[in-house]
């Protein structure tokens, strides 16, 4: 909610997508990861119940990047939110200063 409010205050138009209901595809995730410059692990919602119940903290270190992307694509609740995609930029999680830099 903070992210939406901040985007509105900045006057930035955006399209909202509920990735918990409409899972991102593996192809989308691959593109977003490449654009973000972040490792795949940064895209996991580590504070989420599903992440914790699947004990992913212990499992991720043994998984390949492809396996991690497939897992993220299997359930949007595993993906850290919000995700902000603007042209060739991808921001993972909410950071006010990063959002302000988009103006």
C-alpha positions as MATLAB code, in Angstrom:
seq = 'XXXXXXXXXXXXXXXXXXXXXXXXXXXXXXXXXXXXXXXXXXXXXXXXXXXXXXXXXXXXXXXXXXXXXXXXXXXXXXXXXXXXXXXXXXXXXXXXXXXXXXX';
ca = [
       0.000    0.000    0.000;
       2.864    2.385    0.721;
       4.207    1.843   -2.766;
       0.870    2.665   -4.438;
       0.437    5.750   -2.292;
       3.965    6.911   -3.071;
       3.554    6.361   -6.820;
       0.325    8.369   -6.749;
       2.037   11.182   -4.812;
       4.817   11.228   -7.400;
       2.231   11.423  -10.167;
       3.472    8.224  -11.796;
       0.885    6.175  -13.661;
       1.064    2.446  -13.045;
      -0.694   -0.784  -13.822;
      -1.335   -3.003  -10.852;
      -1.117   -6.791  -11.072;
      -1.884   -9.141   -8.217;
       0.881  -11.713   -8.653;
      -0.557  -13.782   -5.815;
      -3.528  -14.504   -8.118;
      -1.787  -14.236  -11.493;
       1.601  -15.893  -11.091;
       4.471  -14.389  -13.050;
       5.776  -16.678  -15.766;
       9.303  -18.044  -15.769;
      10.005  -15.892  -18.832;
       8.810  -12.742  -17.058;
      10.905  -13.572  -14.016;
      14.003  -14.217  -16.133;
      13.581  -10.825  -17.809;
      12.957   -8.998  -14.519;
      15.934  -10.658  -12.848;
      18.201   -9.716  -15.746;
      16.979   -6.098  -15.741;
      17.302   -5.759  -11.971;
      20.902   -6.955  -11.852;
      20.020   -8.783   -8.631;
      20.541  -12.450   -7.838;
      17.430  -14.644   -8.061;
      17.414  -15.096   -4.279;
      16.518  -11.407   -3.859;
      13.177  -12.097   -5.552;
      11.999  -14.440   -2.783;
       9.560  -13.198   -0.155;
      11.646  -14.455    2.753;
       9.171  -13.206    5.357;
       6.236  -15.046    3.757;
       4.590  -18.044    5.368;
       4.940  -20.175    2.241;
       8.692  -19.489    2.022;
       9.061  -20.478    5.657;
       6.786  -23.528    5.520;
       8.736  -24.870    2.529;
      11.975  -24.297    4.485;
      13.473  -22.504    1.519;
      16.196  -20.854    3.561;
      17.829  -24.270    3.776;
      16.899  -25.442    0.264;
      17.753  -22.438   -1.938;
      21.547  -22.769   -1.582;
      21.371  -26.200   -3.246;
      19.036  -25.154   -6.072;
      20.036  -23.999   -9.545;
      18.928  -20.609  -10.849;
      16.506  -22.336  -13.225;
      14.973  -24.326  -10.348;
      14.565  -21.159   -8.278;
      12.861  -19.339  -11.163;
      10.507  -22.289  -11.719;
       9.656  -22.262   -8.019;
       8.968  -18.506   -8.058;
       6.749  -18.969  -11.125;
       4.771  -21.708   -9.365;
       3.303  -19.403   -6.711;
       3.225  -15.602   -6.652;
       3.228  -15.653   -2.844;
       6.889  -16.658   -3.018;
       7.778  -13.453   -4.893;
       8.865  -10.402   -2.929;
       6.441   -7.529   -3.383;
       6.003   -4.941   -4.585;
       7.747   -5.353   -7.906;
       8.007   -2.159   -9.901;
       8.830   -2.546  -13.561;
       9.454    0.615  -15.565;
      10.924    0.284  -19.040;
      14.360   -1.219  -18.369;
      14.283   -0.924  -14.585;
      13.025   -3.376  -12.004;
      12.752   -2.532   -8.317;
      12.156   -5.340   -5.832;
      10.505   -4.382   -2.560;
       9.575   -0.875   -1.501;
      12.299    1.733   -1.035;
      11.045    5.326   -1.077;
      14.324    6.781   -2.374;
      14.424    4.362   -5.305;
      10.830    5.192   -6.238;
      11.527    8.932   -6.073;
      14.491    8.473   -8.428;
      12.102    7.239  -11.137;
      10.555   10.687  -11.627;
];
